[in-house]
Amino acid sequence: WCHVGQKRLSSAIASFGEKSSSSASAITINVEWKPYMIDPGTNINGEEFEAYNQRRWGSSGWTNHLKSEGRKDGANFANWNWWPNTMKAHCLVNFAHERYNVDTSMSNAAIFHALYEEGMNVSLIDTLVKVGTERLGLPEDELRQYLEAGEGERGVKNEIKTGRNMYDISGVPFFVIERADDDDDDDDLSSTLINIGFLDFSLPCLCLSLSLSLPLPLSLSTSPFFLKALYDGLPFFTLINIGCLLVLCLYSSDL
């Protein structure tokens, strides 16, 4: 669902922007994906798609609905051959973002496409180096050395732990909407910002943090367009409104 979710999130953001375009206030939406792994016990080199599904669920029949829904949004799942261990993929995303300021959405999209549309095994360093150099413009030798040394793995594990501790994440995708700037004066509504946090990431699970900056009165009047776009496009939806704090939790199946 993360591949489908990224497609639908992009559409939701575009829809939100269109609905809000008549306002004089500027709206900025920044998306940052964070790591999460539902099944870290997946073989470090990945597992064949059918074999993994047979072992874990008895068949891959559950993916038929996923693929059908995905095609509506451009997630075609044309060549899904592998169930990856995503640790190294998370490291690639962090490497690209931290060292070369590559947008995490771009990195995730490249990994999703390689895995689901081209049949590549993104568990493997050689595959990730190919994705990183050819699609993200990263230096081959530095990236390979980083992945082979496992430099980013501790950071990935710490981010996953933080997400679980803060939000009790156990399924993906998972959205959190919260105030963007706690230092703002609550009485000054014109300067109050809203954050949309999206703790969930990719493949079986990547994790995303998305921030939306806009004046609070505008957010209260326009956010329903954004939330409805998400609701229309994603599996299960819960909305909790706590004063000026909006919390949106979106749960999928165990994937």
C-alpha positions in Angstrom: 0.0 0.0 0.0 2.9 2.4 0.4 3.5 2.5 -3.4 -0.2 3.3 -3.9 -0.2 5.6 -0.9 2.6 7.8 -2.4 0.7 8.2 -5.6 -2.5 9.1 -3.8 -0.7 11.4 -1.4 0.7 13.4 -4.3 -2.8 13.7 -5.7 -4.2 14.7 -2.4 -1.5 17.5 -2.0 -2.3 18.7 -5.6 -6.0 18.7 -4.8 -5.5 20.6 -1.6 -3.4 23.2 -3.4 -6.1 23.7 -6.0 -8.8 24.2 -3.4 -6.6 26.6 -1.5 -5.3 28.6 -4.5 -7.9 31.3 -4.0 -6.4 32.3 -0.7 -3.9 35.1 -0.4 -1.9 33.2 2.3 1.0 31.1 1.1 0.8 27.3 1.7 3.9 25.2 1.8 3.9 21.4 2.0 7.1 19.6 2.7 7.3 15.8 2.8 10.0 13.8 4.5 9.8 10.0 4.6 11.0 8.2 7.7 11.9 4.5 8.0 9.8 1.7 9.4 10.0 -2.1 9.0 7.1 -4.4 9.7 9.0 -7.6 9.1 12.8 -7.1 9.8 13.0 -10.8 9.9 12.8 -11.0 6.1 15.9 -12.6 4.6 18.6 -10.0 4.3 18.9 -10.7 0.6 15.1 -10.5 0.1 12.7 -13.4 -0.7 10.9 -14.4 -3.8 7.5 -12.9 -3.9 5.4 -16.1 -4.1 7.6 -18.0 -1.7 7.3 -15.2 1.0 3.5 -14.9 0.6 3.1 -18.6 0.7 5.1 -18.8 3.9 3.5 -15.9 5.7 -0.1 -15.9 4.5 -0.6 -19.1 2.6 -0.9 -17.4 -0.8 -0.5 -14.1 -2.6 -4.2 -13.8 -3.3 -4.5 -10.8 -0.9 -2.5 -8.7 -3.4 -5.1 -8.9 -6.1 -7.2 -6.1 -4.6 -4.1 -4.1 -3.9 -3.0 -4.3 -7.5 -6.5 -3.5 -8.8 -6.7 -0.4 -6.7 -3.1 0.6 -7.5 -3.7 0.6 -11.2 -6.3 3.4 -10.8 -3.6 5.7 -9.5 -0.7 4.7 -11.7 0.8 2.1 -9.4 0.6 -0.8 -11.8 2.7 -3.5 -10.0 3.8 -4.6 -13.5 6.7 -6.7 -12.3 6.6 -7.4 -8.5 9.0 -10.4 -8.1 10.6 -9.8 -4.7 9.7 -9.2 -1.1 12.6 -7.1 0.1 14.4 -6.6 3.4 14.3 -2.8 3.3 17.1 -1.9 5.7 19.6 -1.0 3.0 16.9 0.8 1.0 16.2 3.0 4.1 19.9 3.7 4.3 20.0 4.8 0.7 17.2 7.3 1.3 18.9 8.7 4.3 22.3 8.9 2.5 20.8 10.7 -0.4 18.9 13.2 1.8 21.5 13.9 4.4 24.6 14.1 2.2 23.2 15.4 -1.1 19.8 16.9 -0.2 17.9 14.6 -2.5 14.2 14.8 -1.7 13.0 11.7 0.2 9.9 11.5 -2.0 12.1 11.2 -5.1 14.3 8.5 -3.5 11.2 6.5 -2.5 9.6 6.8 -5.9 12.8 5.5 -7.5 12.9 2.5 -5.1 9.2 1.8 -5.5 9.5 1.8 -9.3 12.5 -0.4 -9.3 10.8 -3.0 -7.0 7.2 -3.0 -8.1 7.4 -2.1 -11.8 10.8 -3.4 -12.9 11.1 -6.5 -10.8 14.4 -5.5 -9.1 15.5 -6.8 -5.7 16.1 -3.7 -3.7 17.5 -5.7 -0.8 20.8 -5.9 -2.6 23.5 -3.3 -2.5 24.3 -3.7 -6.2 20.6 -2.9 -7.1 20.5 0.1 -4.7 23.8 1.5 -6.1 22.3 1.2 -9.6 19.1 3.0 -8.5 21.1 5.7 -6.6 23.6 6.5 -9.4 21.3 6.2 -12.4 18.1 7.8 -11.0 19.3 10.0 -8.1 22.6 11.1 -9.4 24.6 9.9 -6.4 28.3 9.1 -6.5 28.8 5.3 -7.0 31.9 4.7 -4.9 30.7 6.7 -1.9 27.3 5.2 -1.9 28.6 1.6 -2.2 31.1 2.2 0.7 28.3 3.6 2.8 25.9 0.7 2.2 28.6 -2.0 2.6 29.8 -0.6 5.9 26.3 -0.4 7.2 26.9 3.2 8.3 23.3 4.3 8.3 21.7 1.2 9.9 21.9 2.4 13.5 20.2 5.7 12.5 17.4 3.8 10.7 16.8 1.6 13.8 16.7 4.6 16.1 14.2 6.4 13.9 12.0 3.3 13.8 12.2 3.1 17.6 11.3 6.7 18.0 8.3 6.4 15.7 7.0 3.4 17.7 7.6 5.1 21.1 6.0 8.4 20.1 3.0 7.0 18.0 2.8 3.3 18.9 3.1 2.4 15.2 2.4 -1.2 14.3 0.9 -0.9 10.8 1.4 1.2 7.8 0.7 3.7 6.4 0.3 5.9 9.6 -0.4 9.6 9.5 -0.1 12.2 12.2 -1.2 15.8 11.9 0.2 18.1 14.6 1.1 21.7 15.2 4.2 22.8 13.3 5.8 25.3 15.5 5.3 25.0 19.3 7.1 28.3 19.8 4.4 30.4 18.1 2.1 32.5 20.3 -1.2 30.6 20.5 -3.0 33.9 20.6 -1.5 35.0 17.3 -3.6 32.8 14.9 -2.1 34.3 11.8 1.3 32.9 12.7 0.2 29.4 13.9 1.3 26.6 11.6 0.1 23.1 11.2 2.3 20.0 10.7 1.1 16.9 8.9 3.2 14.0 10.1 3.2 10.8 8.1 5.0 8.1 10.0 5.4 5.4 7.5 7.7 4.6 4.9 7.9 2.1 2.1 8.3 -1.1 0.4 6.7 -3.3 3.0 7.2 -0.2 5.0 8.9 3.0 4.7 7.9 5.8 6.9 7.0 9.4 6.1 7.0 12.7 7.8 5.1 15.4 6.0 4.8 19.0 7.1 2.2 21.5 6.0 2.7 25.2 6.8 -0.3 27.5 6.6 -2.0 30.0 8.9 -4.3 28.2 11.3 -7.6 29.8 10.3 -6.9 28.8 6.7 -6.0 25.3 7.7 -9.4 24.9 9.5 -11.3 25.9 6.5 -9.3 24.2 3.8 -7.9 21.1 5.5 -11.1 19.1 4.8 -10.3 19.2 1.1 -6.9 17.6 1.9 -8.3 15.1 4.3 -11.1 14.1 1.9 -8.5 13.6 -0.8 -6.6 11.3 1.5 -9.8 9.5 2.6 -10.9 8.9 -1.0 -7.5 7.4 -1.8 -6.4 5.3 1.1 -7.6 2.2 3.0 -8.8 3.0 6.6 -9.3 6.4 8.1 -9.6 7.8 11.6 -9.8 11.5 12.4 -9.5 12.9 15.9 -9.9 16.7 16.4 -8.4 17.9 19.7 -8.8 21.6 19.9 -6.5 23.1 17.4 -4.6 19.8 17.1 -5.6 17.5 14.3 -4.5 13.9 14.4 -5.1 11.8 11.3 -4.3 8.1 11.7 -4.4 5.9 8.6 -4.1 2.2 9.0 -3.6 -0.5 6.3 -3.4 -4.2 6.5 -0.3 -5.8 8.0 1.7 -4.7 5.0 
